[in-house]
Amino acid sequence: MSITKVTQHPTQNESLIFERSQTGRVGYRLPKLDVPETLDVIPTEFRRSDDLAGVPEVSEVDVVRHFTRISTWNYSIDLGMYPLGSCTMKYNSRLNEKVARIGGFAGLHPLAPEAESQGALELIYKLQEDLAEITGLPGVSLQPAAGAQGEMTGVMLIRAFLDQRDGEASKDRRVILIPDSAHGTNPASAAMSGFTVKTIHSTAEGLTDMNHLRELCNEGGVAGLMLTNPNTVGIFERNIREICDTIHAAGGLVYMDGANMNALVGIARPGDMGVDVIHLNLHKTFSTPHGGGGPGCGPCLCSAELAPFLPTPRIEKSGETYRLNYDIPTSIGRVKAFFGNFGMMVRALSYIYTHGSDGLKEATEAAVLNARYISHKLADTYDEPYQSDCMHEAIFSHKHQAKKGVVTLDIAKRLIDYGFHPMTVYFPLVVEGAMLIEPTESVGRADLDAFIEAMIDIDREAQDDPELVINAPHSTRIGRLDEATAARKPVLRWREDMESTAKAA
Ligand SMILES: *Cc1c(COP(=O)(O)O)cnc(C)c1O
């Protein structure tokens, strides 16, 4: 490979590892071959003949410094507050990581026989029991690998239950009701399981409109409801019992999106509210790593009535022995290879055990207190679309700043200059210019105050010098990206004839 000349400031304009390649450089040493060379058993058409052309030739120090430098361009939960509403970006204790690396857990093969996997099976069983206790729903499957997959599993349980209960008539019950504030995965899960979706309006208070709910139930064909509680504007649906009763009276079942369980753990149980099925996000509420596409864990929990339909294999305990039961004819079948993402289960149980029941309750209280503190402190500066007390996340809109031409995206980008990760923007869709802020319990008073101060400063800038905010961020390597093009036409492959990425930036 030819030498590409790179003369850029090391941290501000890092070129790609391919562009740093220098012919003849190596960063590895292989041990001497101590077995006979068997190259000739590989058919010629499967052998590489290009001498690894295109693979960067770099030294160890080139590699270490390159990746360390680019890691500093990123923001992470270890660097500071990450107030993405609906995402519950809490700090994860290092202890959870240590436990997940215990050799017997980390090195266990998924096909190891039951007799040699008793510890892992016990861990899964105990986590199931704890999550059942926390939600008040006895049926559990830890198989789903994400919240969205947990949702789909839950909706499939509803469908299997209705098919068994109603037989042929079940096909006339194919409507799932979903509030207009819902997460986009809810209608997607319903549609993928063969249902059609009808949207329920919210009231000016930010709650499910009970009259509209009754009206839709009266139209008939209702298989169920999918509801997030606290809902996606951060408000507890205080009519939850009546909502469940209304759906049950119409012959449907209630699915709760449990992504917001961080506001409820140790305080209130969905099972006690009348919910039939729920998913949890271990990678939100139960502190397992989050982002980068996984691995995640989105357990599905349900009432005893729906439990026969849960995915197989089921873990059962007889005496002191755990076994896997693959033979459950009513089951919807597998939704994920093996048992789901086991490492996430280890971390979640570690989180539960290190907190204990008092600690879990305290975490919930702190999460709600932190969000209410932000809501209260910013109430005079930013428009609050709803008057109700928020739960674990606070919602604002850009209404006051928009008069100066400063919108939610600008405020979010300016927060980067203040050293914070932006909040969730433009979600939920029911609030124009929404800013959804979820501090979580893992932020102390000083950090909350610093965030609040930054938000107040940004408002002052929006009033006095709007251009400063509109052109933010000013402190990053790259300013405003064309995000639509970046998402729709991503450049994923480097070619030698490309313009240098460092120059292009
Ligand atoms: C995060 C979230 C989901 C989806 O969870 P994933 O693990 O990202 O698939 C669903 N509903 C709500 C309300 C969420 O916040």
The ligand as a Tripos MOL2 file, in Angstrom:
@<TRIPOS>MOLECULE
LIG
   15    15     1     0     0
SMALL
NO_CHARGES

@<TRIPOS>ATOM
      1 C1        -36.5650    2.4200   24.8350 C.3       1 LIG1
      2 C2        -38.0050    2.2470   24.6660 C.ar      1 LIG1
      3 C3        -38.5240    1.1590   23.9260 C.ar      1 LIG1
      4 C4        -37.6830    0.1900   23.1080 C.3       1 LIG1
      5 O1        -36.6490   -0.4260   23.7770 O.3       1 LIG1
      6 P1        -35.3680   -0.9720   22.9650 P.3       1 LIG1
      7 O2        -34.5950   -1.7570   23.9580 O.co2     1 LIG1
      8 O3        -34.6390    0.2440   22.4630 O.co2     1 LIG1
      9 O4        -35.8700   -1.8080   21.8310 O.co2     1 LIG1
     10 C5        -39.9010    1.0200   23.8790 C.ar      1 LIG1
     11 N1        -40.7190    1.8990   24.5030 N.ar      1 LIG1
     12 C6        -40.2420    2.9640   25.1940 C.ar      1 LIG1
     13 C7        -41.2140    3.8980   25.8630 C.3       1 LIG1
     14 C8        -38.8740    3.1810   25.2920 C.ar      1 LIG1
     15 O5        -38.4080    4.2370   25.9650 O.3       1 LIG1
@<TRIPOS>BOND
     1     1     2 1
     2     2     3 ar
     3     2    14 ar
     4     3     4 1
     5     3    10 ar
     6     4     5 1
     7     5     6 1
     8     6     7 2
     9     6     8 1
    10     6     9 1
    11    10    11 ar
    12    11    12 ar
    13    12    13 1
    14    12    14 ar
    15    14    15 1
@<TRIPOS>SUBSTRUCTURE
     1 LIG1         1 GROUP 0 **** ****
